[in-house]
Amino acid sequence: MEGDEIMTKATIEEKQYLVRFKADKESHLKITDQSICLENCPDKPCTYFCPGEVYKFEGNRIQVGYEGCHECGSCRIGCPQNNIEWKYPKGGHGVIFQLA
């Protein structure tokens, strides 16, 4: 390599820093029934499988911070109760990836 450049691999945190979002005013993610999360889902896997950390269990509800959604679809397939409604954000909104 010219100029003694050293190539290093970026960490996941560094890569996520490059992700930008243009959030809509309405969520494209919805918990269908909060009581299912509270009563039938003791592990709350959505709170740890989402790379954007969109889902948080606070009090007795799952809070959805859709503005940081990476649109990966993990929640669409990962919810054991099939209790998350996932759709693409409206055109012009959502995640914007930047390449470094």
Secondary structure, 3 states (H helix, E strand, C coil): CHHHCCCCCCCHHHHHHCCEEECCCCCCEEECCHHHHHHHCCCCCHHHHCCCCCEEEECCEEEECHHHCCCCCHHHHHCCCCCEEECCCCCCCEEECCCC
